[in-house]
Amino acid sequence: MISNHHSFAYSHDLAWVIMSLFIFAGALIRQFFVLIHSGNIKPAYPVAGVVLIALAFWIGSPASSSALNRDSADDGPGLEEVHAIVVTRCVACHASQPTQPGFSAPPAGVVYENPEQVVRQRARIQQVVASGYMPLGNMTGMTDEERAVIAAWGE
């Protein structure tokens, strides 16, 4: 049920902690319903479950861009550098005519074939790349260095 909607659950360095929190939260909430059917109401169980879920989301939230390691003397990467990464790692799927097998149209109608399209989607690109959600399953082999370049772009 978590699937692609919450990529932090499987792409985060602490994915095992996040999934454990979800499992324990589910067990606590389920136990609450089991007890209700026996006439025993213990509201602490669902409250604890919600706290564990909130903790999982807090752990999985992306680090702020200021937390990324980067040379302070550097003005950050330019559009040309970012666009080159996007063309290499994203355009196979996000093109008007995708070349990636299994894609007959660009996902969500998002196309990154020219720099203007990349600039318009900057915040979205930075978010999905920082979270590890894109490239999907990292099928194009985006490196951590390339992710850092995209995260530092525009700062």
N, C-alpha and C positions, 0 to 999 in steps of 0.2 A: 504493500500500500504506500510506502514512502517513495519508492521508485525515483523517477527523474525530477519530481517536483521539489525534492529537498536533497540536492546533490551533496550538501555538506555531510549528510549521513553516511556517505561512502567514499567521498573524496578528501575528507579532512584527515590531518595527521592523527587525530584522536578519534577516528571513526568507530573504533571498538568501544570507546567510552560512551560515545553518543548513542550507539545502538544498544549498549547495556542499559543506559538510562531509559530509553524507549521501552525496552523489554520489561524492566522493573516497574515502570509507570503503568504499562498495560496490565501487569499482574496485580498491582495494587487496585487499579480501577475495577478489574474483573472480580477481585475478592470482595469489593464493596457490594457488587450486584449479587454475588453468591450469598453474602450475609443478609442482604435485604430479603431474599426469598425465604430465609429461615426466620425472619422477623427481627433480626438484629441490625440496627442502623448504626454504622460507624463512619461518620463524615470525614474522619481524619484520613481514611484510605484514598478517596478521590482527591482530597486537598494535597496529600503527599505526591500522588501521581501527577497532578498538574505542576507542582513544584519541580519534579524531576524532568518533565517535558520542557518547562521554561529553562531549566539548567542546561538541557541538551541544546536548545536553540542559542543560548548565550555562549556556550562553548564553541558551537559551530559557526557563529557569526564571523564574517570576514574581518580581518585586522584592518584598522584604519590605514590609509595610504601613507600617513606620516610614520607609521611603524615599519615600513619597508626600508631595508638597507639600501642606501644610495649615496653617491658621492655628493657632498654639499656644494662643491665647486661647480658641479655640472648643472646646466639649466634644464636638464631632463631631455628625454628623447624627442625628436621632432616627428612631424607627420610622415615624412618619407620613411623613417625607420619603422614606425608602427605599421604603416601601410604595407611595407615589404613583409612583415610578419603576418599580417592579416591575409595577404595574397597567398603566402606559402601555406598557412595553417587553416584558413577559414573558407577561402573562395571555392574550394572543391565542392562544398555544399551550398554556400551562400553566394551563388551566382545565378544569373537569369536562366542559364542552362547548366545546372550542376553536372560535374563530371564524376562525382562520388557515386558508386553503385548503390542503388536503393533510393536515390533521390531524383524524382522527376521534376520537382519544383523546389525553390529555396525554402528552407524551414521558416515558418511564420511569415513568409514573404519578405524576409530580410536579405538584402543583397549588398555585398561589400566590394563591388568591382572597381570603383573609383574612389579617390581620396575624399571627395565630398560626401559620399555615402558613409564612409568610415567616421568622418567628423560629426555627422548628424547623429550617429549612434554611439558616440564616445562613452557616455556613462554606462550604457547597456553592455558594451563590449568589455569595459573594465570590470563591471560587476560579475559577468558570467565567466570571464577568464580568471579573475582572482579567486572565485569560489571553486574553480576546477570543473565546473559544469560543462564548459566548452573548452576545447573541442570535445564533442560527445565521446566519452570513453577514451579520450586523448588519442583517437585513431590517427591523427596526423602527426603525433609525436611532439607536441609543443613542450619546450623545455621550461624549467623554472626561471631561467634567465630571460626568456622571451616574455613570460608572464610578468616578471618584474619590470621590464621595459614598458609594457602596456599599462601597468599599474602606475608607473611614474610619469606617463605621458600627460602633458597639460598642467603639471604642477608648477 
